Amino acid sequence: MTHPTTQTTPATAGHPNRLAPSPTTLFTYGTLQANDVLTALLGRIPARIPALAPGWRAAALESRVYPGLVPAPNATASGLLLTDLTPTEWRILDLFEDDRYDLREITLASGKTGWAYTWPGGEVRAEDWNLHHFTTQHLTTYAARCARIAPAFASSATDR
């Protein structure tokens, strides 16, 4: 078994269609843990279960309210595993995460794998991103922004 921090190239690096590997479960560690954000983007809250990703951390990013998942040998990122995304919902979330992120399969503490949008580097702060701080300080504005841009994502996702 390859430790997630030893992978040097994401499965989708430079790939014109990151979803070509047909991912099935998505490990969310940041804003996609919030019901309001999921509802704004997808119109529903997908089935999910708590999950841990050893060897990774949800890092705070410079001048951003959302995090990046980065390798961290002595850390464990907590999050949720979305288990019932439709192909259209995958395309919507892929557009939402954009090209700043790499999509890669990671090993979870359960021994199972899940796909995650990882941060390739740069702008990473020393402290971890804090879901409670995001929820109390930024969620309302962020979810409203997601609701405004969701129709464009949905339109593009069905055109693919």
OpenMM code with the backbone's topology and positions (N, CA, C; nanometers):
from openmm import Vec3, app, unit

residues = "MET THR HIS PRO THR THR GLN THR THR PRO ALA THR ALA GLY HIS PRO ASN ARG LEU ALA PRO SER PRO THR THR LEU PHE THR TYR GLY THR LEU GLN ALA ASN ASP VAL LEU THR ALA LEU LEU GLY ARG ILE PRO ALA ARG ILE PRO ALA LEU ALA PRO GLY TRP ARG ALA ALA ALA LEU GLU SER ARG VAL TYR PRO GLY LEU VAL PRO ALA PRO ASN ALA THR ALA SER GLY LEU LEU LEU THR ASP LEU THR PRO THR GLU TRP ARG ILE LEU ASP LEU PHE GLU ASP ASP ARG TYR ASP LEU ARG GLU ILE THR LEU ALA SER GLY LYS THR GLY TRP ALA TYR THR TRP PRO GLY GLY GLU VAL ARG ALA GLU ASP TRP ASN LEU HIS HIS PHE THR THR GLN HIS LEU THR THR TYR ALA ALA ARG CYS ALA ARG ILE ALA PRO ALA PHE ALA SER SER ALA THR ASP ARG".split()
positions = [
    Vec3(0.0844, -0.1179, 0.0000),
    Vec3(0.0000, 0.0000, 0.0000),
    Vec3(0.0888, 0.1241, 0.0000),
    Vec3(0.0602, 0.2164, -0.0871),
    Vec3(0.1347, 0.3404, -0.0956),
    Vec3(0.0800, 0.4387, 0.0060),
    Vec3(0.1666, 0.4956, 0.0848),
    Vec3(0.1247, 0.5982, 0.1793),
    Vec3(0.0874, 0.7219, 0.1001),
    Vec3(-0.0217, 0.7911, 0.1348),
    Vec3(-0.0678, 0.9024, 0.0530),
    Vec3(0.0353, 1.0133, 0.0366),
    Vec3(0.1224, 1.0313, 0.1323),
    Vec3(0.2185, 1.1400, 0.1198),
    Vec3(0.3366, 1.1024, 0.0316),
    Vec3(0.3457, 0.9760, -0.0096),
    Vec3(0.4560, 0.9372, -0.0959),
    Vec3(0.4202, 0.9461, -0.2439),
    Vec3(0.2935, 0.9692, -0.2734),
    Vec3(0.2538, 0.9866, -0.4130),
    Vec3(0.3070, 1.1202, -0.4606),
    Vec3(0.3741, 1.1199, -0.5740),
    Vec3(0.4325, 1.2443, -0.6222),
    Vec3(0.3498, 1.3096, -0.7306),
    Vec3(0.2728, 1.2315, -0.8044),
    Vec3(0.1917, 1.2871, -0.9113),
    Vec3(0.0472, 1.2469, -0.8914),
    Vec3(-0.0442, 1.3438, -0.8893),
    Vec3(-0.1838, 1.3068, -0.8738),
    Vec3(-0.2325, 1.2289, -0.9957),
    Vec3(-0.3330, 1.1489, -0.9745),
    Vec3(-0.3872, 1.0674, -1.0830),
    Vec3(-0.4357, 1.1528, -1.1984),
    Vec3(-0.4704, 1.2773, -1.1711),
    Vec3(-0.5300, 1.3608, -1.2746),
    Vec3(-0.4410, 1.4771, -1.3170),
    Vec3(-0.3156, 1.4789, -1.2775),
    Vec3(-0.2271, 1.5901, -1.3132),
    Vec3(-0.2180, 1.6030, -1.4644),
    Vec3(-0.2475, 1.7211, -1.5135),
    Vec3(-0.2381, 1.7489, -1.6561),
    Vec3(-0.3429, 1.6777, -1.7394),
    Vec3(-0.4373, 1.6116, -1.6759),
    Vec3(-0.5403, 1.5365, -1.7466),
    Vec3(-0.6522, 1.6316, -1.7874),
    Vec3(-0.6937, 1.6282, -1.9143),
    Vec3(-0.7989, 1.7194, -1.9574),
    Vec3(-0.9350, 1.6897, -1.8938),
    Vec3(-0.9551, 1.5681, -1.8457),
    Vec3(-1.0796, 1.5326, -1.7791),
    Vec3(-1.0455, 1.4619, -1.6490),
    Vec3(-1.0461, 1.5360, -1.5405),
    Vec3(-1.0080, 1.4781, -1.4117),
    Vec3(-1.0991, 1.3662, -1.3672),
    Vec3(-1.2183, 1.3616, -1.4201),
    Vec3(-1.3137, 1.2607, -1.3760),
    Vec3(-1.3056, 1.1316, -1.4564),
    Vec3(-1.2109, 1.1232, -1.5487),
    Vec3(-1.1958, 1.0029, -1.6306),
    Vec3(-1.1745, 0.8757, -1.5481),
    Vec3(-1.1064, 0.8822, -1.4315),
    Vec3(-1.0919, 0.7590, -1.3521),
    Vec3(-1.2239, 0.7102, -1.2907),
    Vec3(-1.3336, 0.7847, -1.3134),
    Vec3(-1.4662, 0.7505, -1.2583),
    Vec3(-1.4643, 0.7359, -1.1069),
    Vec3(-1.4307, 0.8441, -1.0362),
    Vec3(-1.4292, 0.8368, -0.8901),
    Vec3(-1.5686, 0.8060, -0.8360),
    Vec3(-1.5726, 0.7405, -0.7215),
    Vec3(-1.7017, 0.7034, -0.6636),
    Vec3(-1.7320, 0.7767, -0.5335),
    Vec3(-1.6336, 0.7944, -0.4467),
    Vec3(-1.6563, 0.8631, -0.3197),
    Vec3(-1.5639, 0.9833, -0.3103),
    Vec3(-1.6146, 1.0908, -0.2520),
    Vec3(-1.5369, 1.2141, -0.2405),
    Vec3(-1.5124, 1.2464, -0.0941),
    Vec3(-1.3837, 1.2564, -0.0575),
    Vec3(-1.3464, 1.2989, 0.0771),
    Vec3(-1.3469, 1.4512, 0.0791),
    Vec3(-1.4344, 1.5079, 0.1631),
    Vec3(-1.4425, 1.6530, 0.1774),
    Vec3(-1.3867, 1.6918, 0.3135),
    Vec3(-1.3059, 1.7945, 0.3155),
    Vec3(-1.2352, 1.8344, 0.4372),
    Vec3(-1.2508, 1.9836, 0.4652),
    Vec3(-1.3231, 2.0531, 0.3802),
    Vec3(-1.3348, 2.1983, 0.3932),
    Vec3(-1.4788, 2.2435, 0.3810),
    Vec3(-1.5008, 2.3393, 0.2927),
    Vec3(-1.6327, 2.4020, 0.2808),
    Vec3(-1.7413, 2.3046, 0.2367),
    Vec3(-1.7047, 2.1976, 0.1673),
    Vec3(-1.8049, 2.1002, 0.1226),
    Vec3(-1.8564, 2.0126, 0.2365),
    Vec3(-1.8103, 2.0362, 0.3575),
    Vec3(-1.8679, 1.9703, 0.4746),
    Vec3(-1.9940, 2.0428, 0.5209),
    Vec3(-2.0123, 2.1658, 0.4761),
    Vec3(-2.1241, 2.2482, 0.5216),
    Vec3(-2.2499, 2.2187, 0.4403),
    Vec3(-2.3585, 2.1872, 0.5092),
    Vec3(-2.4856, 2.1589, 0.4431),
    Vec3(-2.5274, 2.2722, 0.3500),
    Vec3(-2.5099, 2.3968, 0.3942),
    Vec3(-2.5516, 2.5115, 0.3129),
    Vec3(-2.4755, 2.5184, 0.1812),
    Vec3(-2.3489, 2.4839, 0.1820),
    Vec3(-2.2678, 2.4881, 0.0598),
    Vec3(-2.3109, 2.3750, -0.0344),
    Vec3(-2.3270, 2.2549, 0.0191),
    Vec3(-2.3723, 2.1428, -0.0639),
    Vec3(-2.5092, 2.1712, -0.1256),
    Vec3(-2.5998, 2.2232, -0.0456),
    Vec3(-2.7332, 2.2536, -0.0955),
    Vec3(-2.7284, 2.3622, -0.2032),
    Vec3(-2.6459, 2.4631, -0.1824),
    Vec3(-2.6342, 2.5706, -0.2818),
    Vec3(-2.5808, 2.5179, -0.4144),
    Vec3(-2.4844, 2.4279, -0.4077),
    Vec3(-2.4213, 2.3775, -0.5300),
    Vec3(-2.5000, 2.2647, -0.5959),
    Vec3(-2.5528, 2.1724, -0.5151),
    Vec3(-2.6130, 2.0512, -0.5689),
    Vec3(-2.7648, 2.0450, -0.5564),
    Vec3(-2.8202, 2.1314, -0.4706),
    Vec3(-2.9638, 2.1271, -0.4484),
    Vec3(-3.0062, 2.0194, -0.3505),
    Vec3(-2.9085, 1.9541, -0.2889),
    Vec3(-2.9374, 1.8498, -0.1895),
    Vec3(-2.8117, 1.8242, -0.1068),
    Vec3(-2.8291, 1.7464, -0.0018),
    Vec3(-2.7160, 1.7039, 0.0810),
    Vec3(-2.6939, 1.5553, 0.0529),
    Vec3(-2.5847, 1.5210, -0.0124),
    Vec3(-2.5582, 1.3802, -0.0429),
    Vec3(-2.5364, 1.2977, 0.0833),
    Vec3(-2.5513, 1.1659, 0.0689),
    Vec3(-2.5188, 1.0751, 0.1793),
    Vec3(-2.3711, 1.0900, 0.2110),
    Vec3(-2.3396, 1.0876, 0.3396),
    Vec3(-2.1989, 1.1042, 0.3796),
    Vec3(-2.1748, 1.0368, 0.5119),
    Vec3(-2.0477, 1.0024, 0.5311),
    Vec3(-2.0065, 0.9414, 0.6568),
    Vec3(-1.8786, 1.0103, 0.7037),
    Vec3(-1.8575, 1.0204, 0.8341),
    Vec3(-1.7332, 1.0786, 0.8842),
    Vec3(-1.6141, 0.9966, 0.8348),
    Vec3(-1.5052, 1.0659, 0.8058),
    Vec3(-1.3847, 0.9979, 0.7571),
    Vec3(-1.2609, 1.0737, 0.8032),
    Vec3(-1.1497, 1.0002, 0.8096),
    Vec3(-1.0202, 1.0575, 0.8456),
    Vec3(-0.9197, 1.0219, 0.7378),
    Vec3(-0.8302, 1.1170, 0.7088),
    Vec3(-0.7259, 1.0954, 0.6080),
    Vec3(-0.5891, 1.1128, 0.6743),
    Vec3(-0.5288, 1.0017, 0.7217),
    Vec3(-0.3961, 1.0124, 0.7833),
    Vec3(-0.2918, 1.0507, 0.6791),
    Vec3(-0.1951, 1.1311, 0.7238),
    Vec3(-0.0892, 1.1753, 0.6338),
    Vec3(-0.1255, 1.3012, 0.5569),
    Vec3(-0.2394, 1.3601, 0.5907),
    Vec3(-0.2866, 1.4823, 0.5249),
    Vec3(-0.3362, 1.5806, 0.6301),
    Vec3(-0.3373, 1.7094, 0.5935),
    Vec3(-0.3999, 1.8095, 0.6795),
    Vec3(-0.4741, 1.9102, 0.5933),
    Vec3(-0.5817, 1.9639, 0.6478),
    Vec3(-0.6570, 2.0700, 0.5818),
    Vec3(-0.5911, 2.2013, 0.6238),
    Vec3(-0.5068, 2.2519, 0.5365),
    Vec3(-0.4279, 2.3714, 0.5683),
    Vec3(-0.5050, 2.4992, 0.5386),
    Vec3(-0.4911, 2.5948, 0.6275),
    Vec3(-0.5410, 2.7293, 0.5980),
    Vec3(-0.4567, 2.7836, 0.4830),
    Vec3(-0.5216, 2.8570, 0.3937),
    Vec3(-0.4519, 2.9153, 0.2791),
    Vec3(-0.4487, 3.0662, 0.2917),
    Vec3(-0.3418, 3.1231, 0.2475),
    Vec3(-0.3230, 3.2678, 0.2545),
    Vec3(-0.4352, 3.3406, 0.1797),
    Vec3(-0.5006, 3.4331, 0.2470),
    Vec3(-0.6040, 3.5205, 0.1887),
    Vec3(-0.7226, 3.4449, 0.1305),
    Vec3(-0.7533, 3.3271, 0.1823),
    Vec3(-0.8679, 3.2489, 0.1345),
    Vec3(-0.9457, 3.1965, 0.2549),
    Vec3(-1.0783, 3.1807, 0.2378),
    Vec3(-1.1607, 3.1284, 0.3474),
    Vec3(-1.1757, 2.9774, 0.3379),
    Vec3(-1.1292, 2.9179, 0.2302),
    Vec3(-1.1358, 2.7731, 0.2124),
    Vec3(-0.9963, 2.7140, 0.2270),
    Vec3(-0.9870, 2.5827, 0.2563),
    Vec3(-0.8570, 2.5192, 0.2804),
    Vec3(-0.8024, 2.4466, 0.1579),
    Vec3(-0.6828, 2.3921, 0.1771),
    Vec3(-0.6236, 2.3017, 0.0798),
    Vec3(-0.5740, 2.1782, 0.1528),
    Vec3(-0.5980, 2.0623, 0.0972),
    Vec3(-0.5505, 1.9374, 0.1567),
    Vec3(-0.4074, 1.9149, 0.1105),
    Vec3(-0.3156, 1.9115, 0.2071),
    Vec3(-0.1739, 1.8982, 0.1753),
    Vec3(-0.1135, 1.7815, 0.2530),
    Vec3(-0.0095, 1.7196, 0.1975),
    Vec3(0.0567, 1.6104, 0.2699),
    Vec3(0.1144, 1.6594, 0.4025),
    Vec3(0.0983, 1.5791, 0.5055),
    Vec3(0.1505, 1.6106, 0.6386),
    Vec3(0.1681, 1.4782, 0.7130),
    Vec3(0.2901, 1.4237, 0.7127),
    Vec3(0.3139, 1.2892, 0.7657),
    Vec3(0.2626, 1.2639, 0.9066),
    Vec3(0.2643, 1.3637, 0.9930),
    Vec3(0.2238, 1.3423, 1.1322),
    Vec3(0.0861, 1.3986, 1.1646),
    Vec3(0.0045, 1.4176, 1.0628),
    Vec3(-0.1276, 1.4769, 1.0833),
    Vec3(-0.2356, 1.3837, 1.0295),
    Vec3(-0.3589, 1.4157, 1.0629),
    Vec3(-0.4750, 1.3456, 1.0087),
    Vec3(-0.5844, 1.4485, 0.9842),
    Vec3(-0.6296, 1.4564, 0.8601),
    Vec3(-0.7384, 1.5474, 0.8257),
    Vec3(-0.8711, 1.4780, 0.8529),
    Vec3(-0.9617, 1.5505, 0.9159),
    Vec3(-1.0955, 1.4956, 0.9366),
    Vec3(-1.1891, 1.5561, 0.8341),
    Vec3(-1.2912, 1.4798, 0.8007),
    Vec3(-1.3863, 1.5288, 0.7028),
    Vec3(-1.5030, 1.4351, 0.6872),
    Vec3(-1.5657, 1.4442, 0.5709),
    Vec3(-1.6808, 1.3612, 0.5383),
    Vec3(-1.6568, 1.2946, 0.4040),
    Vec3(-1.7051, 1.1738, 0.3909),
    Vec3(-1.6955, 1.1013, 0.2658),
    Vec3(-1.8340, 1.1029, 0.2012),
    Vec3(-1.8458, 1.1721, 0.0873),
    Vec3(-1.9719, 1.1757, 0.0135),
    Vec3(-1.9805, 1.0482, -0.0686),
    Vec3(-2.0892, 0.9745, -0.0518),
    Vec3(-2.0938, 0.8390, -0.1069),
    Vec3(-2.1937, 0.8168, -0.2193),
    Vec3(-2.2772, 0.9142, -0.2499),
    Vec3(-2.3794, 0.8887, -0.3521),
    Vec3(-2.3927, 1.0018, -0.4538),
    Vec3(-2.2809, 1.0565, -0.4965),
    Vec3(-2.2843, 1.1639, -0.5959),
    Vec3(-2.3189, 1.1076, -0.7342),
    Vec3(-2.4038, 1.1779, -0.8047),
    Vec3(-2.4359, 1.1395, -0.9420),
    Vec3(-2.3245, 1.1898, -1.0340),
    Vec3(-2.3156, 1.1389, -1.1559),
    Vec3(-2.2146, 1.1911, -1.2500),
    Vec3(-2.2270, 1.3423, -1.2724),
    Vec3(-2.3487, 1.3928, -1.2801),
    Vec3(-2.3669, 1.5382, -1.2972),
    Vec3(-2.3168, 1.6134, -1.1754),
    Vec3(-2.3447, 1.5619, -1.0551),
    Vec3(-2.2959, 1.6280, -0.9340),
    Vec3(-2.1436, 1.6255, -0.9284),
    Vec3(-2.0819, 1.5157, -0.9695),
    Vec3(-1.9356, 1.5108, -0.9754),
    Vec3(-1.8841, 1.6213, -1.0672),
    Vec3(-1.9481, 1.6394, -1.1820),
    Vec3(-1.9032, 1.7428, -1.2763),
    Vec3(-1.9209, 1.8823, -1.2162),
    Vec3(-2.0312, 1.9043, -1.1450),
    Vec3(-2.0529, 2.0337, -1.0794),
    Vec3(-1.9423, 2.0602, -0.9774),
    Vec3(-1.9136, 1.9623, -0.8926),
    Vec3(-1.8099, 1.9815, -0.7903),
    Vec3(-1.6719, 1.9957, -0.8534),
    Vec3(-1.6474, 1.9274, -0.9644),
    Vec3(-1.5198, 1.9408, -1.0337),
    Vec3(-1.5024, 2.0825, -1.0892),
    Vec3(-1.6089, 2.1398, -1.1415),
    Vec3(-1.6030, 2.2794, -1.1877),
    Vec3(-1.5826, 2.3737, -1.0690),
    Vec3(-1.6500, 2.3462, -0.9593),
    Vec3(-1.6382, 2.4282, -0.8388),
    Vec3(-1.4946, 2.4274, -0.7861),
    Vec3(-1.4311, 2.3117, -0.7831),
    Vec3(-1.2951, 2.3010, -0.7304),
    Vec3(-1.1910, 2.3565, -0.8266),
    Vec3(-1.2186, 2.3681, -0.9476),
    Vec3(-1.1373, 2.4248, -1.0556),
    Vec3(-0.9953, 2.3701, -1.0636),
    Vec3(-0.9155, 2.4301, -1.1476),
    Vec3(-0.7816, 2.3785, -1.1783),
    Vec3(-0.6769, 2.4068, -1.0711),
    Vec3(-0.7121, 2.4823, -0.9681),
    Vec3(-0.6145, 2.5037, -0.8603),
    Vec3(-0.5909, 2.3758, -0.7821),
    Vec3(-0.6866, 2.2844, -0.7873),
    Vec3(-0.6774, 2.1595, -0.7125),
    Vec3(-0.6459, 2.0435, -0.8052),
    Vec3(-0.5805, 1.9424, -0.7492),
    Vec3(-0.5595, 1.8153, -0.8177),
    Vec3(-0.6566, 1.7147, -0.7572),
    Vec3(-0.7129, 1.6294, -0.8392),
    Vec3(-0.7999, 1.5233, -0.7896),
    Vec3(-0.7186, 1.3952, -0.7825),
    Vec3(-0.7130, 1.3371, -0.6627),
    Vec3(-0.6350, 1.2139, -0.6457),
    Vec3(-0.7051, 1.1211, -0.5473),
    Vec3(-0.6753, 0.9940, -0.5604),
    Vec3(-0.7288, 0.8944, -0.4694),
    Vec3(-0.6358, 0.8870, -0.3485),
    Vec3(-0.6945, 0.8918, -0.2292),
    Vec3(-0.6150, 0.8851, -0.1066),
    Vec3(-0.6657, 0.7707, -0.0199),
    Vec3(-0.5791, 0.7223, 0.0672),
    Vec3(-0.6158, 0.6163, 0.1600),
    Vec3(-0.6686, 0.6776, 0.2890),
    Vec3(-0.7819, 0.6279, 0.3332),
    Vec3(-0.8456, 0.6782, 0.4541),
    Vec3(-0.8103, 0.5880, 0.5728),
    Vec3(-0.8366, 0.6369, 0.6933),
    Vec3(-0.8034, 0.5619, 0.8146),
    Vec3(-0.8772, 0.4280, 0.8193),
    Vec3(-0.9907, 0.4198, 0.7543),
    Vec3(-1.0682, 0.2954, 0.7519),
    Vec3(-1.0017, 0.1872, 0.6669),
    Vec3(-0.8993, 0.2261, 0.5911),
    Vec3(-0.8354, 0.1343, 0.4980),
    Vec3(-0.8942, 0.1432, 0.3587),
    Vec3(-1.0098, 0.2073, 0.3471),
    Vec3(-1.0723, 0.2290, 0.2168),
    Vec3(-1.0081, 0.3510, 0.1516),
    Vec3(-1.0391, 0.3716, 0.0255),
    Vec3(-0.9889, 0.4900, -0.0432),
    Vec3(-1.1048, 0.5812, -0.0785),
    Vec3(-1.0711, 0.7040, -0.1009),
    Vec3(-1.1670, 0.8038, -0.1466),
    Vec3(-1.0913, 0.9037, -0.2314),
    Vec3(-1.1616, 0.9749, -0.3133),
    Vec3(-1.1000, 1.0778, -0.3962),
    Vec3(-1.1061, 1.2100, -0.3215),
    Vec3(-1.0052, 1.2924, -0.3402),
    Vec3(-1.0002, 1.4221, -0.2729),
    Vec3(-0.9370, 1.5248, -0.3655),
    Vec3(-0.9842, 1.6470, -0.3537),
    Vec3(-0.9209, 1.7582, -0.4243),
    Vec3(-0.8084, 1.8094, -0.3352),
    Vec3(-0.6862, 1.7868, -0.3788),
    Vec3(-0.5688, 1.8235, -0.2997),
    Vec3(-0.5081, 1.9519, -0.3523),
    Vec3(-0.4409, 2.0214, -0.2645),
    Vec3(-0.3778, 2.1498, -0.2968),
    Vec3(-0.2333, 2.1229, -0.3361),
    Vec3(-0.1914, 2.1676, -0.4542),
    Vec3(-0.0572, 2.1332, -0.5023),
    Vec3(0.0564, 2.2118, -0.4366),
    Vec3(0.0251, 2.3136, -0.3597),
    Vec3(0.1309, 2.3881, -0.2907),
    Vec3(0.1164, 2.5378, -0.3096),
    Vec3(0.1964, 2.6101, -0.2361),
    Vec3(0.1908, 2.7555, -0.2413),
    Vec3(0.0770, 2.8099, -0.1569),
    Vec3(0.0984, 2.9218, -0.0953),
    Vec3(-0.0008, 2.9939, -0.0159),
    Vec3(-0.0497, 2.9166, 0.1066),
    Vec3(0.0216, 2.8118, 0.1463),
    Vec3(-0.0189, 2.7298, 0.2600),
    Vec3(0.0322, 2.7927, 0.3894),
    Vec3(-0.0584, 2.8103, 0.4846),
    Vec3(-0.0199, 2.8659, 0.6133),
    Vec3(0.0135, 2.7529, 0.7113),
    Vec3(0.0814, 2.7858, 0.8170),
    Vec3(0.1245, 2.6854, 0.9151),
    Vec3(0.0076, 2.6260, 0.9927),
    Vec3(-0.0996, 2.7031, 1.0097),
    Vec3(-0.2114, 2.6525, 1.0886),
    Vec3(-0.3128, 2.5781, 1.0011),
    Vec3(-0.3872, 2.4903, 1.0664),
    Vec3(-0.4928, 2.4161, 0.9987),
    Vec3(-0.6151, 2.5058, 0.9802),
    Vec3(-0.6927, 2.4743, 0.8785),
    Vec3(-0.8190, 2.5419, 0.8526),
    Vec3(-0.9175, 2.4991, 0.9604),
    Vec3(-1.0073, 2.5886, 0.9997),
    Vec3(-1.0983, 2.5608, 1.1097),
    Vec3(-1.2431, 2.5696, 1.0622),
    Vec3(-1.3128, 2.4567, 1.0615),
    Vec3(-1.4518, 2.4531, 1.0150),
    Vec3(-1.5423, 2.5408, 1.1012),
    Vec3(-1.5235, 2.5381, 1.2318),
    Vec3(-1.6071, 2.6208, 1.3201),
    Vec3(-1.5891, 2.7699, 1.2884),
    Vec3(-1.4661, 2.8137, 1.2702),
    Vec3(-1.4410, 2.9541, 1.2356),
    Vec3(-1.5073, 2.9876, 1.1020),
    Vec3(-1.4919, 2.9000, 1.0026),
    Vec3(-1.5544, 2.9236, 0.8726),
    Vec3(-1.7062, 2.9350, 0.8882),
    Vec3(-1.7652, 2.8426, 0.9632),
    Vec3(-1.9102, 2.8405, 0.9798),
    Vec3(-1.9615, 2.9676, 1.0462),
    Vec3(-1.8929, 3.0136, 1.1494),
    Vec3(-1.9403, 3.1320, 1.2221),
    Vec3(-1.9055, 3.2633, 1.1528),
    Vec3(-1.7971, 3.2670, 1.0766),
    Vec3(-1.7515, 3.3927, 1.0180),
    Vec3(-1.7815, 3.4100, 0.8687),
    Vec3(-1.7885, 3.3004, 0.7929),
    Vec3(-1.7937, 3.3128, 0.6472),
    Vec3(-1.9041, 3.2340, 0.5776),
    Vec3(-1.9670, 3.1389, 0.6443),
    Vec3(-2.0573, 3.0460, 0.5771),
    Vec3(-2.1720, 3.1152, 0.5045),
    Vec3(-2.2383, 3.2086, 0.5665),
    Vec3(-2.3550, 3.2726, 0.5043),
    Vec3(-2.3181, 3.3387, 0.3715),
    Vec3(-2.2125, 3.4164, 0.3716),
    Vec3(-2.1687, 3.4844, 0.2491),
    Vec3(-2.1186, 3.3841, 0.1461),
    Vec3(-2.0438, 3.2851, 0.1909),
    Vec3(-1.9867, 3.1855, 0.1004),
    Vec3(-2.0971, 3.1030, 0.0348),
    Vec3(-2.1945, 3.0583, 0.1129),
    Vec3(-2.3049, 2.9789, 0.0575),
    Vec3(-2.3875, 3.0627, -0.0408),
    Vec3(-2.4069, 3.1887, -0.0107),
    Vec3(-2.4808, 3.2761, -0.1038),
    Vec3(-2.4041, 3.2901, -0.2353),
    Vec3(-2.2727, 3.3015, -0.2274),
    Vec3(-2.1903, 3.3073, -0.3492),
    Vec3(-2.2028, 3.1772, -0.4275),
    Vec3(-2.1997, 3.0649, -0.3577),
    Vec3(-2.2149, 2.9346, -0.4239),
    Vec3(-2.3498, 2.9251, -0.4937),
    Vec3(-2.4558, 2.9744, -0.4290),
    Vec3(-2.5892, 2.9705, -0.4885),
    Vec3(-2.5949, 3.0561, -0.6153),
    Vec3(-2.5217, 3.1681, -0.6166),
    Vec3(-2.5189, 3.2550, -0.7359),
    Vec3(-2.4468, 3.1891, -0.8527),
    Vec3(-2.3396, 3.1151, -0.8262),
    Vec3(-2.2614, 3.0560, -0.9348),
    Vec3(-2.3071, 2.9151, -0.9725),
    Vec3(-2.3879, 2.8520, -0.8884),
    Vec3(-2.4322, 2.7142, -0.9125),
    Vec3(-2.5040, 2.6946, -1.0462),
    Vec3(-2.5921, 2.7868, -1.0884),
    Vec3(-2.6593, 2.7643, -1.2173),
    Vec3(-2.5618, 2.7526, -1.3356),
    Vec3(-2.4561, 2.8295, -1.3338),
    Vec3(-2.3558, 2.8200, -1.4415),
    Vec3(-2.2850, 2.6855, -1.4366),
    Vec3(-2.2530, 2.6379, -1.3151),
    Vec3(-2.1896, 2.5071, -1.3004),
    Vec3(-2.2834, 2.3974, -1.3493),
    Vec3(-2.4105, 2.4060, -1.3087),
    Vec3(-2.5069, 2.3040, -1.3488),
    Vec3(-2.5229, 2.3007, -1.5003),
    Vec3(-2.5271, 2.4172, -1.5617),
    Vec3(-2.5395, 2.4241, -1.7085),
    Vec3(-2.4182, 2.3633, -1.7768),
    Vec3(-2.3003, 2.3981, -1.7292),
    Vec3(-2.1761, 2.3436, -1.7869),
    Vec3(-2.1646, 2.1939, -1.7620),
    Vec3(-2.2100, 2.1483, -1.6467),
    Vec3(-2.1993, 2.0065, -1.6122),
    Vec3(-2.2869, 1.9203, -1.7007),
    Vec3(-2.4020, 1.9713, -1.7398),
    Vec3(-2.4897, 1.8920, -1.8253),
    Vec3(-2.4485, 1.9002, -1.9710),
    Vec3(-2.3642, 1.9987, -2.0060),
    Vec3(-2.3146, 2.0128, -2.1433),
    Vec3(-2.1988, 1.9189, -2.1712),
    Vec3(-2.1333, 1.8662, -2.0662),
    Vec3(-2.0148, 1.7821, -2.0850),
    Vec3(-2.0502, 1.6479, -2.1413),
] * unit.nanometer
topology = app.Topology()
chain = topology.addChain("A")
for resn in residues:
    res = topology.addResidue(resn, chain)
    for name in ("N", "CA", "C"):
        topology.addAtom(name, app.Element.getBySymbol(name[0]), res)
